[in-house]
Amino acid sequence: MNIFKSFFLLAFLGFFATACNSQSAHSKAGHEAESAHHHGEAADAATNSVFQAQLSNVTREYLRMKDALVKSDAGAAKTAAASMQLALSSVDMKLVTGDAHMEWMGYLKQLKSVTETAVAAKSLEDVRQAFSAMSAPLAGAIKRFGGNDMELYLQHCPMAFNNAGGDWLSDVEAVRNPYFGDRMLKCGRVMETIK
């Protein structure tokens, strides 16, 4: 009788373990499928090479603006902001669809607004403020859609804007601060690498 109970207990434990493993495998497969679905959306949005090239043009103008601000050249920074406006207007929003389209429209609205502010700015400090405001939406768009044909570095200066801090994208790892120029050229650090 003890052998029968032991056999029954062993069979029950084996069945229970198999059932749990099956649920775990099913759950894992479901999670992988859902994960693939979400990654698929990002991949679908990022696979359009024409859209990526257009976004890359926007990024290049942003980097020209950053370089002008490093040199404390408000005129060149405003010219780059105007070129960035043209590059933004050249991005074909029909190349992304569904949720990706709506996300792009959100980024585009922010970027258009701050480039307009930069172009209309009356002082170097105003241009720098506008540049700071465009950094986060551009970084978000690049992370979401790709379009950076170069390695980018998200950099941060904790002392910018009266110690409120400021971020920017750079195509070089070495910090060249657009918020202080030659006054504090190397103030900042790399927060993230975007490939």
C-alpha positions in Angstrom: 0.0 0.0 0.0 2.9 2.4 0.8 4.3 1.7 -2.7 0.9 2.5 -4.2 0.7 5.8 -2.3 4.3 6.7 -3.3 3.6 5.9 -7.0 0.3 7.9 -6.9 2.2 10.9 -5.3 5.0 10.7 -7.8 2.5 10.5 -10.7 0.6 13.5 -9.3 3.8 15.5 -8.9 4.8 14.6 -12.4 1.5 15.7 -13.8 1.5 18.9 -11.8 5.1 19.8 -12.9 4.2 19.1 -16.5 1.1 21.3 -16.3 3.0 24.2 -14.7 5.8 23.9 -17.2 3.2 23.9 -20.0 1.6 27.0 -18.6 5.0 28.6 -18.2 5.9 27.8 -21.8 2.6 29.0 -23.0 3.0 32.2 -21.0 6.6 32.6 -22.3 5.4 32.1 -25.9 2.6 34.6 -25.4 5.0 37.1 -24.0 7.5 36.6 -26.8 4.7 37.0 -29.4 3.5 40.2 -27.7 7.0 41.4 -27.4 7.7 40.7 -31.1 4.4 42.5 -32.0 5.6 45.7 -30.2 9.2 45.4 -31.5 7.6 44.7 -34.9 5.9 48.0 -34.8 9.2 49.8 -34.1 10.9 47.7 -36.8 8.1 48.5 -39.3 8.5 52.2 -38.7 12.2 52.0 -38.8 12.5 49.9 -41.9 11.5 52.6 -44.3 14.9 53.8 -45.4 13.5 56.9 -47.2 12.0 58.1 -43.9 15.2 57.3 -42.1 17.2 59.3 -44.6 14.9 62.2 -44.2 15.2 62.1 -40.4 18.9 61.8 -40.8 18.9 65.1 -42.7 17.1 66.7 -39.8 19.7 65.3 -37.4 22.6 66.7 -39.5 21.1 70.3 -39.3 20.6 69.9 -35.6 24.3 68.9 -35.3 25.3 72.0 -37.3 23.2 74.1 -34.9 25.0 72.4 -31.9 28.4 73.1 -33.4 27.5 76.8 -34.0 26.3 77.1 -30.3 29.6 75.5 -29.1 31.3 78.4 -30.9 28.7 80.9 -29.4 27.7 81.9 -33.0 24.0 82.8 -32.7 23.7 83.7 -36.4 25.1 80.4 -37.6 22.9 78.5 -35.1 19.8 80.4 -36.3 20.7 79.5 -39.9 21.1 75.9 -39.0 17.7 76.0 -37.2 16.1 77.4 -40.4 17.7 74.6 -42.4 16.4 72.2 -39.8 12.9 73.6 -40.4 13.3 72.9 -44.2 14.5 69.4 -43.4 11.5 68.8 -41.1 9.1 69.9 -43.8 10.8 67.5 -46.2 10.1 64.5 -44.0 7.2 62.5 -45.7 4.9 61.7 -42.8 3.0 59.2 -45.1 5.9 56.9 -44.9 4.9 55.9 -41.3 1.5 54.6 -40.5 -0.8 53.7 -37.6 0.6 54.4 -34.1 4.0 55.2 -35.5 2.5 58.0 -37.6 0.8 59.5 -34.5 4.1 59.3 -32.6 6.0 61.0 -35.4 3.3 63.7 -35.6 3.9 64.4 -31.8 7.7 64.7 -32.3 7.2 66.8 -35.5 4.9 69.3 -33.7 7.4 69.8 -30.9 10.4 70.1 -33.3 8.6 72.6 -35.6 7.7 74.7 -32.6 11.2 74.9 -31.1 12.9 75.5 -34.5 10.5 78.4 -35.1 11.5 79.8 -31.7 15.2 79.4 -32.5 14.9 81.1 -35.8 13.0 84.1 -34.2 15.3 84.3 -31.2 16.8 87.7 -30.4 19.8 86.5 -28.3 22.3 83.7 -28.1 20.7 82.6 -24.8 17.3 82.3 -26.4 18.7 80.2 -29.2 20.3 77.9 -26.6 17.0 77.6 -24.8 15.3 76.6 -28.0 18.1 74.2 -28.9 17.7 72.5 -25.4 14.0 72.1 -26.0 14.5 70.3 -29.3 17.0 67.8 -28.0 14.6 65.5 -26.2 12.0 65.1 -29.1 14.7 64.6 -31.6 16.4 62.0 -29.5 13.0 60.3 -29.0 12.3 60.3 -32.7 15.8 58.8 -33.5 15.4 56.1 -30.9 11.9 55.2 -32.2 12.4 55.4 -35.9 16.1 55.0 -36.5 17.5 57.4 -39.1 20.8 58.1 -37.5 23.4 56.9 -40.0 26.0 57.7 -37.3 26.6 56.9 -33.7 25.2 59.7 -31.5 25.8 60.5 -27.9 23.2 62.0 -25.6 25.2 64.4 -23.4 24.2 66.3 -20.3 25.5 69.4 -18.5 24.2 69.7 -15.0 25.1 73.4 -14.8 23.2 74.6 -17.8 20.3 77.0 -17.4 21.0 78.0 -13.8 21.8 74.5 -12.7 18.5 73.1 -14.1 20.6 71.0 -16.5 20.5 70.6 -20.3 20.8 67.7 -22.7 22.0 67.6 -26.3 23.0 65.1 -29.0 26.5 65.0 -30.4 28.1 63.0 -33.1 31.4 62.9 -31.1 31.9 61.3 -27.7 34.1 64.2 -26.4 31.9 66.8 -24.7 31.7 70.1 -26.4 29.1 72.1 -24.5 26.7 74.1 -26.6 25.2 75.9 -23.6 28.4 77.5 -22.4 30.7 77.5 -25.4 34.3 78.3 -24.6 33.4 79.4 -21.1 32.9 75.8 -20.0 33.6 73.8 -23.2 34.0 70.4 -21.6 31.4 70.7 -18.9 29.1 67.6 -19.2 29.1 63.9 -19.6 27.8 61.2 -22.0 24.5 59.8 -20.7 23.8 57.4 -23.5 25.0 56.1 -26.8 22.4 55.9 -29.6 23.3 53.6 -32.5 
